[in-house]
Amino acid sequence: MEDLKQTLRQMGVNRLYLGQRAAIRAVELVQEDEDRLLDVVNGIYKVIAAEQNKSWTAVERQLRTAVSTAWKTNPDLLQTIAGYSLLKQPTASEFIEILYNYTTIDNQQKSFNRCVTHSGFCF
């Protein structure tokens, strides 16, 4: 998650934003179960809200603020990690999916790069 923290910082979403923690936790939850993306309110927002002792709408607001900051600060990076053109600012749930996909692909590439070893075999 350190890579994700650094990427969020590059988009202006630093530790001063509760949305940074919420975004990271949301990605962790989706890593546990991708189906959480199909019902973000119950599968993500309410889970984080219970952990923070806040309402799920407060968590969504934290994430919307993070998205807005990322979009205003570094839209090019946000589009790069999305892997497709963004014609407008993504929603909070789209942002979570983008970050999840980015961390998944990034981890797969790191594993592949570590895997290319002796005689072309991965050990």
Phi, psi and chi 1 to 4 in degrees:
 res  aa     phi    psi   chi1   chi2   chi3   chi4
   1 MET       -  -10.9  -73.6  -62.1  147.1      -
   2 GLU   -63.9  -38.2  -77.2  -57.0  -47.0      -
   3 ASP   -62.4  -39.9  -70.5  -17.1      -      -
   4 LEU   -66.4  -42.3  179.5   55.3      -      -
   5 LYS   -57.7  -44.4  -92.4 -171.7 -162.9  174.3
   6 GLN   -64.9  -41.0 -173.3   58.4   33.7      -
   7 THR   -64.3  -43.8  -59.8      -      -      -
   8 LEU   -60.7  -41.7  -71.9  166.6      -      -
   9 ARG   -60.7  -39.9  -76.9 -173.2   53.8   73.9
  10 GLN   -64.3  -20.9  -69.4  172.0   -6.8      -
  11 MET   -98.2    9.7  -67.6 -173.9  -72.5      -
  12 GLY    88.1    0.0      -      -      -      -
  13 VAL   -94.2   86.2 -175.9      -      -      -
  14 ASN   -97.1 -171.2   58.4   41.5      -      -
  15 ARG   -65.3  -15.6  -70.7 -176.7 -157.8  135.4
  16 LEU   -73.4  -14.4  -60.9  175.3      -      -
  17 TYR   -97.6  124.9  -71.7   90.2      -      -
  18 LEU   -60.9  -26.0  -69.1  173.0      -      -
  19 GLY   -63.5  -25.3      -      -      -      -
  20 GLN   -64.6  -48.1 -175.5 -162.7   59.3      -
  21 ARG   -64.4  -41.3  -72.7 -174.9 -141.2  151.4
  22 ALA   -63.9  -41.3      -      -      -      -
  23 ALA   -64.9  -43.2      -      -      -      -
  24 ILE   -64.8  -44.4  -69.7  167.1      -      -
  25 ARG   -64.5  -39.0 -176.6   63.3 -178.7  127.6
  26 ALA   -61.0  -43.1      -      -      -      -
  27 VAL   -63.7  -41.0  170.2      -      -      -
  28 GLU   -59.8  -42.8  -70.4  171.2  -13.8      -
  29 LEU   -64.2  -40.1  -70.6  168.7      -      -
  30 VAL   -69.5  -32.5  175.2      -      -      -
  31 GLN   -63.0  -33.4  -74.3  174.6  -23.2      -
  32 GLU   -69.7  -37.2  -68.4  172.1   10.5      -
  33 ASP  -158.6  105.8 -177.8    3.2      -      -
  34 GLU   -59.7  -25.8  -79.0 -173.1   23.9      -
  35 ASP   -64.0  -15.2  -73.6  -15.8      -      -
  36 ARG   -59.9  -26.5  -69.5  178.4 -172.4  -90.8
  37 LEU   -66.1  -21.2  -72.6  168.5      -      -
  38 LEU   -80.6  -16.7  -58.2  174.6      -      -
  39 ASP  -146.3   75.0 -175.9    5.3      -      -
  40 VAL   -65.3  -31.2  -67.5      -      -      -
  41 VAL   -62.7  -54.5  171.6      -      -      -
  42 ASN   -79.5  -36.1  -68.5  -50.8      -      -
  43 GLY   -83.8  -21.8      -      -      -      -
  44 ILE  -127.6  -62.5  -61.6  172.3      -      -
  45 TYR   -59.1  -46.5  -59.9  161.6      -      -
  46 LYS   -69.0  -32.7  -72.9 -175.7  178.4 -179.5
  47 VAL   -66.2  -47.8  173.2      -      -      -
  48 ILE   -65.4  -39.8  -64.1  170.8      -      -
  49 ALA   -59.1  -42.8      -      -      -      -
  50 ALA   -64.2  -38.9      -      -      -      -
  51 GLU   -67.6  -34.2  -66.6  170.0   -3.2      -
  52 GLN   -92.9   -5.6  -66.2 -178.2   -7.0      -
  53 ASN    57.4   48.0 -162.0   28.1      -      -
  54 LYS  -131.7  174.4  -56.3 -138.0 -173.1  -88.0
  55 SER   -82.5  156.9   68.9      -      -      -
  56 TRP   -65.7  -28.3   71.9  -94.8      -      -
  57 THR   -69.2  -30.5   55.8      -      -      -
  58 ALA   -66.6  -39.5      -      -      -      -
  59 VAL   -65.0  -44.4  172.1      -      -      -
  60 GLU   -60.8  -40.4 -177.3 -175.2   35.1      -
  61 ARG   -63.9  -40.9 -174.3  171.8   49.6 -108.1
  62 GLN   -57.4  -44.3  -67.5  169.2    9.8      -
  63 LEU   -69.6  -39.8  -72.0  163.3      -      -
  64 ARG   -61.8  -38.6  -76.5 -164.6  -37.9  -97.8
  65 THR   -64.4  -41.7  -60.3      -      -      -
  66 ALA   -61.7  -44.1      -      -      -      -
  67 VAL   -61.9  -46.7  173.2      -      -      -
  68 SER   -60.5  -43.7  178.1      -      -      -
  69 THR   -63.2  -46.2  -60.1      -      -      -
  70 ALA   -61.0  -43.0      -      -      -      -
  71 TRP   -65.2  -40.9 -176.0 -109.2      -      -
  72 LYS   -76.1  -34.9  -70.8  175.9 -173.9  170.1
  73 THR   -83.1  -46.3  -56.1      -      -      -
  74 ASN  -148.1   68.1 -159.9  -20.2      -      -
  75 PRO   -62.5  -29.3   22.3  -30.6      -      -
  76 ASP   -64.6  -42.7  -67.6  -23.5      -      -
  77 LEU   -65.8  -42.1  177.8   57.8      -      -
  78 LEU   -59.2  -42.4 -175.4   52.3      -      -
  79 GLN   -67.7  -36.9  -70.4 -162.7   71.5      -
  80 THR   -62.3  -47.4  -61.9      -      -      -
  81 ILE   -72.8  -25.0   68.3  170.2      -      -
  82 ALA   -67.1  -34.6      -      -      -      -
  83 GLY    84.3    7.3      -      -      -      -
  84 TYR  -154.7  164.5   55.2   89.2      -      -
  85 SER   -70.9  132.1  -65.2      -      -      -
  86 LEU  -104.1  118.0  -62.4  170.7      -      -
  87 LEU   -84.6  -17.8  -57.6  176.3      -      -
  88 LYS  -151.6  169.8   60.3 -178.1  174.3  129.0
  89 GLN   -59.1  131.4  177.4  177.9  -53.0      -
  90 PRO   -70.2  158.4   19.9  -25.4      -      -
  91 THR   -74.7  170.4   64.4      -      -      -
  92 ALA   -60.6  -42.9      -      -      -      -
  93 SER   -68.6  -36.7   58.1      -      -      -
  94 GLU   -64.5  -39.0  -70.9  168.7  -22.1      -
  95 PHE   -60.8  -44.7 -172.4   63.3      -      -
  96 ILE   -60.4  -45.5  -66.5  166.2      -      -
  97 GLU   -63.2  -40.8 -168.7  -80.2  -27.4      -
  98 ILE   -61.8  -47.7  -71.8  167.0      -      -
  99 LEU   -64.7  -41.0  -65.2  176.4      -      -
 100 TYR   -62.0  -49.1  167.5   68.4      -      -
 101 ASN   -60.5  -42.3 -167.3   52.8      -      -
 102 TYR   -60.9  -46.5  170.9   71.8      -      -
 103 THR   -68.5  -34.7   58.4      -      -      -
 104 THR   -67.1  -48.3  -57.8      -      -      -
 105 ILE   -65.0  -42.9  -71.0  171.2      -      -
 106 ASP   -59.9  -44.0 -168.6   44.7      -      -
 107 ASN   -67.4  -36.9  -73.6  -24.3      -      -
 108 GLN   -64.8  -41.3  -73.0  171.8   -8.3      -
 109 GLN   -66.1  -40.1  -72.1  173.6  -16.7      -
 110 LYS   -63.8  -41.5  -75.3  179.0 -175.3  174.3
 111 SER   -63.2  -42.7  -66.3      -      -      -
 112 PHE   -63.5  -44.1  177.6   75.8      -      -
 113 ASN   -63.7  -35.6  -70.4  -21.0      -      -
 114 ARG   -73.6  -25.4  -80.1 -174.9  -69.3 -140.1
 115 CYS   -78.8  -27.1 -154.3      -      -      -
 116 VAL   -74.0  100.5  178.5      -      -      -
 117 THR  -135.8 -136.2   58.8      -      -      -
 118 HIS   -58.5  119.1 -177.1   44.5      -      -
 119 SER    57.0   26.3  -58.9      -      -      -
 120 GLY    78.6    2.1      -      -      -      -
 121 PHE   -99.5  145.2  -66.0  100.3      -      -
 122 CYS   -99.3  129.4 -178.6      -      -      -
 123 PHE  -114.8      -  -63.1   98.6      -      -
